């Protein structure tokens, strides 16, 4: 049985592939801009990912949270760095963000365990 995070990855990949089948130029450009925005420039990629994680938590989007958590782990951010960003999200967003912080903690457990296995 797949872990929920693995199901998320699969669903996201399939959804992106389906979305990019469009002939709509706006959609294609937005998807491209998203990739370009998170590269190193004036701000390092790691900083941008922590910012995106915090924004995703305040906006309460678990899919977005998981996407940015996975990238944070791939970018070698530590659990302490990520936990601090989660704390900022709770501070900014208030108690309504706590269920999403619980979701993030569970996802992080999976991601760091997976990293140890590889």
N, CA, C and O atoms as a printed pandas DataFrame, in Angstrom:
     atom_number atom_name residue_name chain_id  residue_number  x_coord  y_coord  z_coord
0              1         N          UNK        A               1    0.843   -1.195    0.000
1              2        CA          UNK        A               1    0.000    0.000    0.000
2              3         C          UNK        A               1    0.883    1.252    0.000
3              4         O          UNK        A               1    1.842    1.362    0.763
4              5         N          UNK        A               2    0.532    2.169   -0.865
5              6        CA          UNK        A               2    1.302    3.404   -0.983
6              7         C          UNK        A               2    1.072    4.325    0.210
7              8         O          UNK        A               2   -0.030    4.412    0.752
8              9         N          UNK        A               3    2.134    5.003    0.598
9             10        CA          UNK        A               3    2.038    6.056    1.603
10            11         C          UNK        A               3    1.279    7.226    0.965
11            12         O          UNK        A               3    1.403    7.448   -0.239
12            13         N          UNK        A               4    0.499    7.976    1.748
13            14        CA          UNK        A               4   -0.224    9.125    1.190
14            15         C          UNK        A               4    0.677   10.110    0.440
15            16         O          UNK        A               4    0.235   10.736   -0.524
16            17         N          UNK        A               5    1.927   10.254    0.868
17            18        CA          UNK        A               5    2.811   11.179    0.172
18            19         C          UNK        A               5    3.146   10.658   -1.223
19            20         O          UNK        A               5    3.234   11.432   -2.177
20            21         N          UNK        A               6    3.330    9.360   -1.337
21            22        CA          UNK        A               6    3.592    8.769   -2.649
22            23         C          UNK        A               6    2.377    8.935   -3.564
23            24         O          UNK        A               6    2.522    9.168   -4.764
24            25         N          UNK        A               7    1.192    8.814   -2.991
25            26        CA          UNK        A               7   -0.037    9.040   -3.759
26            27         C          UNK        A               7   -0.105   10.492   -4.233
27            28         O          UNK        A               7   -0.512   10.764   -5.362
28            29         N          UNK        A               8    0.295   11.418   -3.367
29            30        CA          UNK        A               8    0.334   12.836   -3.739
30            31         C          UNK        A               8    1.251   13.051   -4.938
31            32         O          UNK        A               8    0.880   13.728   -5.897
32            33         N          UNK        A               9    2.461   12.468   -4.880
33            34        CA          UNK        A               9    3.420   12.623   -5.976
34            35         C          UNK        A               9    2.824   12.140   -7.297
35            36         O          UNK        A               9    2.902   12.819   -8.321
36            37         N          UNK        A              10    2.235   10.964   -7.246
37            38        CA          UNK        A              10    1.663   10.368   -8.453
38            39         C          UNK        A              10    0.520   11.221   -9.007
39            40         O          UNK        A              10    0.448   11.481  -10.208
40            41         N          UNK        A              11   -0.361   11.648   -8.118
41            42        CA          UNK        A              11   -1.502   12.473   -8.533
42            43         C          UNK        A              11   -1.026   13.803   -9.117
43            44         O          UNK        A              11   -1.571   14.271  -10.117
44            45         N          UNK        A              12   -0.023   14.408   -8.505
45            46        CA          UNK        A              12    0.508   15.686   -8.977
46            47         C          UNK        A              12    1.132   15.524  -10.354
47            48         O          UNK        A              12    0.885   16.338  -11.244
48            49         N          UNK        A              13    1.935   14.487  -10.541
49            50        CA          UNK        A              13    2.574   14.248  -11.828
50            51         C          UNK        A              13    1.533   14.039  -12.928
51            52         O          UNK        A              13    1.624   14.633  -14.002
52            53         N          UNK        A              14    0.560   13.201  -12.651
53            54        CA          UNK        A              14   -0.500   12.948  -13.633
54            55         C          UNK        A              14   -1.295   14.218  -13.931
55            56         O          UNK        A              14   -1.624   14.495  -15.084
56            57         N          UNK        A              15   -1.600   14.982  -12.890
57            58        CA          UNK        A              15   -2.346   16.227  -13.071
58            59         C          UNK        A              15   -1.582   17.245  -13.895
59            60         O          UNK        A              15   -2.155   17.904  -14.763
60            61         N          UNK        A              16   -0.278   17.377  -13.626
61            62        CA          UNK        A              16    0.538   18.314  -14.397
62            63         C          UNK        A              16    0.623   17.899  -15.861
63            64         O          UNK        A              16    0.531   18.736  -16.759
64            65         N          UNK        A              17    0.797   16.606  -16.092
65            66        CA          UNK        A              17    0.846   16.126  -17.475
66            67         C          UNK        A              17   -0.459   16.438  -18.200
67            68         O          UNK        A              17   -0.452   16.899  -19.341
68            69         N          UNK        A              18   -1.562   16.184  -17.534
69            70        CA          UNK        A              18   -2.875   16.448  -18.129
70            71         C          UNK        A              18   -3.063   17.953  -18.376
71            72         O          UNK        A              18   -3.536   18.361  -19.437
72            73         N          UNK        A              19   -2.691   18.760  -17.395
73            74        CA          UNK        A              19   -2.828   20.211  -17.512
74            75         C          UNK        A              19   -2.023   20.759  -18.682
75            76         O          UNK        A              19   -2.476   21.661  -19.387
76            77         N          UNK        A              20   -0.822   20.209  -18.889
77            78        CA          UNK        A              20    0.047   20.713  -19.950
78            79         C          UNK        A              20   -0.340   20.215  -21.339
79            80         O          UNK        A              20    0.293   20.593  -22.324
80            81         N          UNK        A              21   -1.370   19.373  -21.434
81            82        CA          UNK        A              21   -1.893   18.972  -22.738
82            83         C          UNK        A              21   -2.674   20.109  -23.403
83            84         O          UNK        A              21   -3.023   20.025  -24.581
84            85         N          UNK        A              22   -2.938   21.146  -22.657
85            86        CA          UNK        A              22   -3.722   22.274  -23.164
86            87         C          UNK        A              22   -2.994   23.023  -24.277
87            88         O          UNK        A              22   -1.767   22.987  -24.373
88            89         N          UNK        A              23   -3.766   23.694  -25.104
89            90        CA          UNK        A              23   -3.204   24.608  -26.084
90            91         C          UNK        A              23   -3.188   26.038  -25.549
91            92         O          UNK        A              23   -2.753   26.963  -26.235
92            93         N          UNK        A              24   -3.670   26.209  -24.309
93            94        CA          UNK        A              24   -3.777   27.540  -23.721
94            95         C          UNK        A              24   -2.399   28.060  -23.336
95            96         O          UNK        A              24   -1.729   27.495  -22.473
96            97         N          UNK        A              25   -1.989   29.136  -23.981
97            98        CA          UNK        A              25   -0.666   29.710  -23.774
98            99         C          UNK        A              25   -0.495   30.284  -22.368
99           100         O          UNK        A              25    0.594   30.202  -21.799
100          101         N          UNK        A              26   -1.544   30.858  -21.807
101          102        CA          UNK        A              26   -1.459   31.428  -20.454
102          103         C          UNK        A              26   -1.109   30.338  -19.444
103          104         O          UNK        A              26   -0.231   30.526  -18.601
104          105         N          UNK        A              27   -1.787   29.211  -19.528
105          106        CA          UNK        A              27   -1.516   28.105  -18.608
106          107         C          UNK        A              27   -0.084   27.615  -18.768
107          108         O          UNK        A              27    0.619   27.423  -17.776
108          109         N          UNK        A              28    0.347   27.415  -19.989
109          110        CA          UNK        A              28    1.705   26.930  -20.236
110          111         C          UNK        A              28    2.757   27.922  -19.735
111          112         O          UNK        A              28    3.765   27.521  -19.153
112          113         N          UNK        A              29    2.523   29.201  -19.960
113          114        CA          UNK        A              29    3.489   30.213  -19.506
114          115         C          UNK        A              29    3.524   30.310  -17.987
115          116         O          UNK        A              29    4.592   30.486  -17.402
116          117         N          UNK        A              30    2.377   30.198  -17.350
117          118        CA          UNK        A              30    2.343   30.243  -15.892
118          119         C          UNK        A              30    3.097   29.063  -15.294
119          120         O          UNK        A              30    3.845   29.225  -14.330
120          121         N          UNK        A              31    2.903   27.886  -15.858
121          122        CA          UNK        A              31    3.618   26.706  -15.366
122          123         C          UNK        A              31    5.129   26.889  -15.550
123          124         O          UNK        A              31    5.906   26.498  -14.679
124          125         N          UNK        A              32    5.542   27.467  -16.651
125          126        CA          UNK        A              32    6.954   27.724  -16.905
126          127         C          UNK        A              32    7.502   28.794  -15.953
127          128         O          UNK        A              32    8.607   28.656  -15.428
128          129         N          UNK        A              33    6.738   29.837  -15.741
129          130        CA          UNK        A              33    7.156   30.913  -14.842
130          131         C          UNK        A              33    7.357   30.388  -13.424
131          132         O          UNK        A              33    8.294   30.791  -12.735
132          133         N          UNK        A              34    6.482   29.496  -12.994
133          134        CA          UNK        A              34    6.600   28.904  -11.663
134          135         C          UNK        A              34    7.954   28.216  -11.506
135          136         O          UNK        A              34    8.611   28.378  -10.478
136          137         N          UNK        A              35    8.374   27.459  -12.502
137          138        CA          UNK        A              35    9.671   26.772  -12.449
138          139         C          UNK        A              35   10.814   27.782  -12.418
139          140         O          UNK        A              35   11.770   27.622  -11.659
140          141         N          UNK        A              36   10.714   28.802  -13.229
141          142        CA          UNK        A              36   11.780   29.796  -13.319
142          143         C          UNK        A              36   11.913   30.622  -12.038
143          144         O          UNK        A              36   13.021   30.996  -11.652
144          145         N          UNK        A              37   10.814   30.901  -11.396
145          146        CA          UNK        A              37   10.817   31.776  -10.224
146          147         C          UNK        A              37   11.583   31.189   -9.039
147          148         O          UNK        A              37   12.110   31.930   -8.209
148          149         N          UNK        A              38   11.644   29.869   -8.961
149          150        CA          UNK        A              38   12.251   29.242   -7.784
150          151         C          UNK        A              38   13.731   28.929   -7.923
151          152         O          UNK        A              38   14.304   28.291   -7.039
152          153         N          UNK        A              39   14.365   29.359   -9.002
153          154        CA          UNK        A              39   15.800   29.149   -9.145
154          155         C          UNK        A              39   16.591   30.164   -8.333
155          156         O          UNK        A              39   16.039   31.135   -7.816
156          157         N          UNK        A              40   17.892   29.920   -8.232
157          158        CA          UNK        A              40   18.772   30.868   -7.539
158          159         C          UNK        A              40   18.838   32.174   -8.323
159          160         O          UNK        A              40   18.981   32.168   -9.545
160          161         N          UNK        A              41   18.735   33.270   -7.625
161          162        CA          UNK        A              41   18.942   34.600   -8.196
162          163         C          UNK        A              41   19.325   35.501   -7.033
163          164         O          UNK        A              41   20.221   35.149   -6.266
164          165         N          UNK        A              42   18.685   36.637   -6.877
165          166        CA          UNK        A              42   19.019   37.514   -5.745
166          167         C          UNK        A              42   18.800   36.781   -4.418
167          168         O          UNK        A              42   19.554   36.961   -3.463
168          169         N          UNK        A              43   17.762   35.959   -4.380
169          170        CA          UNK        A              43   17.523   35.098   -3.216
170          171         C          UNK        A              43   17.876   33.666   -3.588
171          172         O          UNK        A              43   17.544   33.211   -4.683
172          173         N          UNK        A              44   18.545   32.950   -2.689
173          174        CA          UNK        A              44   18.847   31.550   -2.983
174          175         C          UNK        A              44   17.568   30.712   -3.033
175          176         O          UNK        A              44   16.562   31.037   -2.402
176          177         N          UNK        A              45   17.638   29.631   -3.797
177          178        CA          UNK        A              45   16.498   28.726   -3.947
178          179         C          UNK        A              45   15.970   28.262   -2.583
179          180         O          UNK        A              45   14.759   28.176   -2.381
180          181         N          UNK        A              46   16.873   27.969   -1.661
181          182        CA          UNK        A              46   16.455   27.494   -0.330
182          183         C          UNK        A              46   15.568   28.529    0.370
183          184         O          UNK        A              46   14.557   28.174    0.976
184          185         N          UNK        A              47   15.944   29.789    0.286
185          186        CA          UNK        A              47   15.160   30.858    0.911
186          187         C          UNK        A              47   13.790   30.955    0.264
187          188         O          UNK        A              47   12.780   31.097    0.954
188          189         N          UNK        A              48   13.753   30.879   -1.059
189          190        CA          UNK        A              48   12.480   30.961   -1.774
190          191         C          UNK        A              48   11.564   29.795   -1.404
191          192         O          UNK        A              48   10.352   29.970   -1.281
192          193         N          UNK        A              49   12.139   28.618   -1.229
193          194        CA          UNK        A              49   11.322   27.459   -0.860
194          195         C          UNK        A              49   10.735   27.622    0.542
195          196         O          UNK        A              49    9.583   27.256    0.774
196          197         N          UNK        A              50   11.507   28.161    1.468
197          198        CA          UNK        A              50   10.971   28.406    2.814
198          199         C          UNK        A              50    9.871   29.463    2.772
199          200         O          UNK        A              50    8.871   29.354    3.481
200          201         N          UNK        A              51   10.059   30.483    1.938
201          202        CA          UNK        A              51    9.017   31.504    1.782
202          203         C          UNK        A              51    7.754   30.885    1.188
203          204         O          UNK        A              51    6.643   31.162    1.640
204          205         N          UNK        A              52    7.937   30.049    0.177
205          206        CA          UNK        A              52    6.793   29.411   -0.472
206          207         C          UNK        A              52    6.088   28.454    0.481
207          208         O          UNK        A              52    4.860   28.363    0.476
208          209         N          UNK        A              53    6.856   27.745    1.294
209          210        CA          UNK        A              53    6.265   26.852    2.291
210          211         C          UNK        A              53    5.410   27.647    3.269
211          212         O          UNK        A              53    4.277   27.264    3.563
212          213         N          UNK        A              54    5.944   28.739    3.765
213          214        CA          UNK        A              54    5.214   29.569    4.710
214          215         C          UNK        A              54    3.930   30.120    4.080
215          216         O          UNK        A              54    2.869   30.090    4.703
216          217         N          UNK        A              55    4.028   30.618    2.859
217          218        CA          UNK        A              55    2.842   31.135    2.166
218          219         C          UNK        A              55    1.815   30.029    1.945
219          220         O          UNK        A              55    0.618   30.244    2.132
220          221         N          UNK        A              56    2.278   28.853    1.552
221          222        CA          UNK        A              56    1.365   27.728    1.314
222          223         C          UNK        A              56    0.634   27.326    2.585
223          224         O          UNK        A              56   -0.539   26.955    2.547
224          225         N          UNK        A              57    1.332   27.402    3.706
225          226        CA          UNK        A              57    0.695   27.052    4.982
226          227         C          UNK        A              57   -0.354   28.087    5.360
227          228         O          UNK        A              57   -1.455   27.737    5.783
228          229         N          UNK        A              58   -0.013   29.353    5.208
229          230        CA          UNK        A              58   -0.967   30.410    5.542
230          231         C          UNK        A              58   -2.184   30.345    4.619
231          232         O          UNK        A              58   -3.305   30.636    5.037
232          233         N          UNK        A              59   -1.951   29.959    3.352
233          234        CA          UNK        A              59   -3.061   29.810    2.405
234          235         C          UNK        A              59   -3.789   28.474    2.575
235          236         O          UNK        A              59   -4.829   28.241    1.959
236          237         N          UNK        A              60   -3.240   27.617    3.401
237          238        CA          UNK        A              60   -3.850   26.326    3.781
238          239         C          UNK        A              60   -4.037   25.383    2.594
239          240         O          UNK        A              60   -5.112   24.820    2.390
240          241         N          UNK        A              61   -2.961   25.223    1.815
241          242        CA          UNK        A              61   -2.978   24.321    0.660
242          243         C          UNK        A              61   -2.035   23.146    0.934
243          244         O          UNK        A              61   -0.823   23.271    0.760
244          245         N          UNK        A              62   -2.583   22.011    1.360
245          246        CA          UNK        A              62   -1.740   20.864    1.700
246          247         C          UNK        A              62   -0.937   20.340    0.511
247          248         O          UNK        A              62    0.202   19.907    0.686
248          249         N          UNK        A              63   -1.508   20.369   -0.696
249          250        CA          UNK        A              63   -0.742   19.947   -1.867
250          251         C          UNK        A              63    0.470   20.858   -2.068
251          252         O          UNK        A              63    1.567   20.383   -2.361
252          253         N          UNK        A              64    0.269   22.149   -1.912
253          254        CA          UNK        A              64    1.369   23.108   -2.044
254          255         C          UNK        A              64    2.399   22.898   -0.932
255          256         O          UNK        A              64    3.604   22.952   -1.175
256          257         N          UNK        A              65    1.920   22.661    0.269
257          258        CA          UNK        A              65    2.812   22.399    1.404
258          259         C          UNK        A              65    3.696   21.198    1.089
259          260         O          UNK        A              65    4.915   21.259    1.256
260          261         N          UNK        A              66    3.084   20.104    0.634
261          262        CA          UNK        A              66    3.861   18.894    0.340
262          263         C          UNK        A              66    4.875   19.130   -0.771
263          264         O          UNK        A              66    6.012   18.665   -0.685
264          265         N          UNK        A              67    4.473   19.842   -1.803
265          266        CA          UNK        A              67    5.395   20.138   -2.899
266          267         C          UNK        A              67    6.613   20.896   -2.373
267          268         O          UNK        A              67    7.748   20.538   -2.689
268          269         N          UNK        A              68    6.388   21.929   -1.582
269          270        CA          UNK        A              68    7.502   22.739   -1.092
270          271         C          UNK        A              68    8.305   22.010   -0.013
271          272         O          UNK        A              68    9.515   22.212    0.087
272          273         N          UNK        A              69    7.666   21.179    0.782
273          274        CA          UNK        A              69    8.422   20.383    1.754
274          275         C          UNK        A              69    9.385   19.441    1.041
275          276         O          UNK        A              69   10.548   19.313    1.422
276          277         N          UNK        A              70    8.884   18.789    0.008
277          278        CA          UNK        A              70    9.747   17.860   -0.724
278          279         C          UNK        A              70   10.945   18.598   -1.322
279          280         O          UNK        A              70   12.067   18.095   -1.285
280          281         N          UNK        A              71   10.708   19.779   -1.868
281          282        CA          UNK        A              71   11.806   20.552   -2.444
282          283         C          UNK        A              71   12.759   21.025   -1.351
283          284         O          UNK        A              71   13.972   21.028   -1.556
284          285         N          UNK        A              72   12.235   21.422   -0.204
285          286        CA          UNK        A              72   13.096   21.830    0.916
286          287         C          UNK        A              72   14.031   20.694    1.323
287          288         O          UNK        A              72   15.221   20.915    1.548
288          289         N          UNK        A              73   13.499   19.496    1.415
289          290        CA          UNK        A              73   14.318   18.343    1.800
290          291         C          UNK        A              73   15.350   18.055    0.709
291          292         O          UNK        A              73   16.507   17.772    1.016
292          293         N          UNK        A              74   14.945   18.124   -0.556
293          294        CA          UNK        A              74   15.887   17.911   -1.667
294          295         C          UNK        A              74   16.995   18.963   -1.672
295          296         O          UNK        A              74   18.124   18.684   -2.076
296          297         N          UNK        A              75   16.665   20.163   -1.224
297          298        CA          UNK        A              75   17.644   21.256   -1.173
298          299         C          UNK        A              75   18.492   21.219    0.103
299          300         O          UNK        A              75   19.241   22.156    0.382
300          301         N          UNK        A              76   18.372   20.144    0.866
301          302        CA          UNK        A              76   19.179   19.902    2.075
302          303         C          UNK        A              76   18.886   20.866    3.221
303          304         O          UNK        A              76   19.749   21.109    4.064
304          305         N          UNK        A              77   17.686   21.410    3.254
305          306        CA          UNK        A              77   17.301   22.194    4.432
306          307         C          UNK        A              77   17.127   21.235    5.604
307          308         O          UNK        A              77   16.684   20.100    5.428
308          309         N          UNK        A              78   17.472   21.691    6.779
309          310        CA          UNK        A              78   17.367   20.835    7.962
310          311         C          UNK        A              78   15.948   20.850    8.520
311          312         O          UNK        A              78   15.138   21.713    8.182
312          313         N          UNK        A              79   15.673   19.892    9.364
313          314        CA          UNK        A              79   14.364   19.853   10.023
314          315         C          UNK        A              79   14.168   21.118   10.847
315          316         O          UNK        A              79   13.070   21.674   10.877
316          317         N          UNK        A              80   15.215   21.574   11.512
317          318        CA          UNK        A              80   15.102   22.795   12.321
318          319         C          UNK        A              80   14.767   24.017   11.462
319          320         O          UNK        A              80   13.947   24.844   11.861
320          321         N          UNK        A              81   15.389   24.137   10.296
321          322        CA          UNK        A              81   15.097   25.267    9.401
322          323         C          UNK        A              81   13.645   25.220    8.924
323          324         O          UNK        A              81   12.949   26.235    8.906
324          325         N          UNK        A              82   13.208   24.033    8.544
325          326        CA          UNK        A              82   11.838   23.880    8.061
326          327         C          UNK        A              82   10.844   24.116    9.198
327          328         O          UNK        A              82    9.827   24.783    9.009
328          329         N          UNK        A              83   11.140   23.567   10.379
329          330        CA          UNK        A              83   10.260   23.776   11.534
330          331         C          UNK        A              83   10.138   25.252   11.896
331          332         O          UNK        A              83    9.075   25.705   12.320
332          333         N          UNK        A              84   11.227   26.002   11.728
333          334        CA          UNK        A              84   11.164   27.440   12.013
334          335         C          UNK        A              84   10.236   28.147   11.027
335          336         O          UNK        A              84    9.474   29.030   11.419
336          337         N          UNK        A              85   10.295   27.767    9.758
337          338        CA          UNK        A              85    9.384   28.344    8.762
338          339         C          UNK        A              85    7.933   27.989    9.097
339          340         O          UNK        A              85    7.035   28.818    8.951
340          341         N          UNK        A              86    7.714   26.763    9.542
341          342        CA          UNK        A              86    6.366   26.343    9.945
342          343         C          UNK        A              86    5.894   27.184   11.128
343          344         O          UNK        A              86    4.730   27.581   11.180
344          345         N          UNK        A              87    6.778   27.456   12.065
345          346        CA          UNK        A              87    6.436   28.301   13.204
346          347         C          UNK        A              87    6.048   29.705   12.774
347          348         O          UNK        A              87    5.103   30.281   13.314
348          349         N          UNK        A              88    6.763   30.257   11.813
349          350        CA          UNK        A              88    6.427   31.581   11.285
350          351         C          UNK        A              88    5.043   31.548   10.632
351          352         O          UNK        A              88    4.252   32.478   10.788
352          353         N          UNK        A              89    4.763   30.473    9.905
353          354        CA          UNK        A              89    3.448   30.343    9.257
354          355         C          UNK        A              89    2.330   30.329   10.296
355          356         O          UNK        A              89    1.285   30.946   10.093
356          357         N          UNK        A              90    2.545   29.632   11.396
357          358        CA          UNK        A              90    1.531   29.591   12.461
358          359         C          UNK        A              90    1.368   30.979   13.073
359          360         O          UNK        A              90    0.251   31.419   13.345
360          361         N          UNK        A              91    2.486   31.662   13.285
361          362        CA          UNK        A              91    2.433   33.013   13.842
362          363         C          UNK        A              91    1.670   33.957   12.920
363          364         O          UNK        A              91    0.807   34.706   13.377
364          365         N          UNK        A              92    1.978   33.927   11.645
365          366        CA          UNK        A              92    1.341   34.816   10.678
366          367         C          UNK        A              92   -0.112   34.440   10.437
367          368         O          UNK        A              92   -0.991   35.300   10.400
368          369         N          UNK        A              93   -0.352   33.145   10.275
369          370        CA          UNK        A              93   -1.686   32.683    9.893
370          371         C          UNK        A              93   -2.641   32.430   11.045
371          372         O          UNK        A              93   -3.856   32.392   10.846
372          373         N          UNK        A              94   -2.115   32.259   12.233
373          374        CA          UNK        A              94   -2.962   31.990   13.386
374          375         C          UNK        A              94   -3.262   30.508   13.575
375          376         O          UNK        A              94   -2.732   29.648   12.871
376          377         N          UNK        A              95   -4.117   30.242   14.533
377          378        CA          UNK        A              95   -4.378   28.856   14.924
378          379         C          UNK        A              95   -5.013   28.018   13.815
379          380         O          UNK        A              95   -4.939   26.790   13.860
380          381         N          UNK        A              96   -5.630   28.652   12.828
381          382        CA          UNK        A              96   -6.230   27.893   11.729
382          383         C          UNK        A              96   -5.169   27.154   10.911
383          384         O          UNK        A              96   -5.498   26.229   10.168
384          385         N          UNK        A              97   -3.908   27.550   11.037
385          386        CA          UNK        A              97   -2.811   26.909   10.313
386          387         C          UNK        A              97   -2.344   25.632   11.031
387          388         O          UNK        A              97   -1.659   24.809   10.423
388          389         N          UNK        A              98   -2.693   25.456   12.286
389          390        CA          UNK        A              98   -2.203   24.309   13.054
390          391         C          UNK        A              98   -2.528   22.969   12.400
391          392         O          UNK        A              98   -1.645   22.113   12.357
392          393         N          UNK        A              99   -3.744   22.728   11.885
393          394        CA          UNK        A              99   -3.964   21.434   11.212
394          395         C          UNK        A              99   -3.019   21.213   10.028
395          396         O          UNK        A              99   -2.637   20.078    9.742
396          397         N          UNK        A             100   -2.648   22.279    9.352
397          398        CA          UNK        A             100   -1.731   22.165    8.220
398          399         C          UNK        A             100   -0.300   21.958    8.710
399          400         O          UNK        A             100    0.509   21.336    8.021
400          401         N          UNK        A             101    0.009   22.471    9.882
401          402        CA          UNK        A             101    1.315   22.209   10.499
402          403         C          UNK        A             101    1.409   20.736   10.901
403          404         O          UNK        A             101    2.470   20.123   10.776
404          405         N          UNK        A             102    0.311   20.173   11.378
405          406        CA          UNK        A             102    0.302   18.733   11.689
406          407         C          UNK        A             102    0.516   17.926   10.411
407          408         O          UNK        A             102    1.281   16.962   10.398
408          409         N          UNK        A             103   -0.158   18.322    9.351
409          410        CA          UNK        A             103    0.016   17.660    8.055
410          411         C          UNK        A             103    1.489   17.744    7.629
411          412         O          UNK        A             103    2.073   16.750    7.197
412          413         N          UNK        A             104    2.072   18.918    7.752
413          414        CA          UNK        A             104    3.470   19.125    7.366
414          415         C          UNK        A             104    4.407   18.251    8.190
415          416         O          UNK        A             104    5.354   17.678    7.652
416          417         N          UNK        A             105    4.152   18.145    9.481
417          418        CA          UNK        A             105    5.007   17.328   10.350
418          419         C          UNK        A             105    4.974   15.864    9.918
419          420         O          UNK        A             105    6.010   15.201    9.891
420          421         N          UNK        A             106    3.809   15.368    9.586
421          422        CA          UNK        A             106    3.673   13.992    9.117
422          423         C          UNK        A             106    4.394   13.792    7.785
423          424         O          UNK        A             106    5.090   12.796    7.592
424          425         N          UNK        A             107    4.224   14.735    6.879
425          426        CA          UNK        A             107    4.908   14.649    5.586
426          427         C          UNK        A             107    6.419   14.690    5.760
427          428         O          UNK        A             107    7.144   13.956    5.088
428          429         N          UNK        A             108    6.894   15.539    6.654
429          430        CA          UNK        A             108    8.336   15.627    6.895
430          431         C          UNK        A             108    8.892   14.333    7.460
431          432         O          UNK        A             108    9.984   13.912    7.079
432          433         N          UNK        A             109    8.158   13.698    8.361
433          434        CA          UNK        A             109    8.603   12.410    8.893
434          435         C          UNK        A             109    8.834   11.427    7.754
435          436         O          UNK        A             109    9.844   10.723    7.722
436          437         N          UNK        A             110    7.884   11.385    6.815
437          438        CA          UNK        A             110    8.010   10.496    5.665
438          439         C          UNK        A             110    9.217   10.872    4.810
439          440         O          UNK        A             110   10.015   10.009    4.443
440          441         N          UNK        A             111    9.350   12.165    4.491
441          442        CA          UNK        A             111   10.409   12.615    3.594
442          443         C          UNK        A             111   11.807   12.372    4.175
443          444         O          UNK        A             111   12.711   11.946    3.456
444          445         N          UNK        A             112   11.987   12.643    5.476
445          446        CA          UNK        A             112   13.297   12.428    6.072
446          447         C          UNK        A             112   13.586   10.939    6.236
447          448         O          UNK        A             112   14.739   10.530    6.100
448          449         N          UNK        A             113   12.579   10.116    6.522
449          450        CA          UNK        A             113   12.777    8.667    6.592
450          451         C          UNK        A             113   13.132    8.125    5.211
451          452         O          UNK        A             113   14.011    7.274    5.078
452          453         N          UNK        A             114   12.455    8.613    4.201
453          454        CA          UNK        A             114   12.733    8.192    2.821
454          455         C          UNK        A             114   14.161    8.567    2.432
455          456         O          UNK        A             114   14.851    7.794    1.766
456          457         N          UNK        A             115   14.596    9.740    2.843
457          458        CA          UNK        A             115   15.942   10.198    2.536
458          459         C          UNK        A             115   17.002    9.281    3.175
459          460         O          UNK        A             115   18.037    8.999    2.571
460          461         N          UNK        A             116   16.727    8.827    4.391
461          462        CA          UNK        A             116   17.667    7.928    5.082
462          463         C          UNK        A             116   17.764    6.581    4.376
463          464         O          UNK        A             116   18.821    5.950    4.370
464          465         N          UNK        A             117   16.648    6.142    3.777
465          466        CA          UNK        A             117   16.603    4.846    3.098
466          467         C          UNK        A             117   17.395    4.859    1.792
467          468         O          UNK        A             117   17.870    3.818    1.338
468          469         N          UNK        A             118   17.535    6.039    1.192
469          470        CA          UNK        A             118   18.210    6.073   -0.121
470          471         C          UNK        A             118   19.684    6.344   -0.031
471          472         O          UNK        A             118   20.365    6.398   -1.055
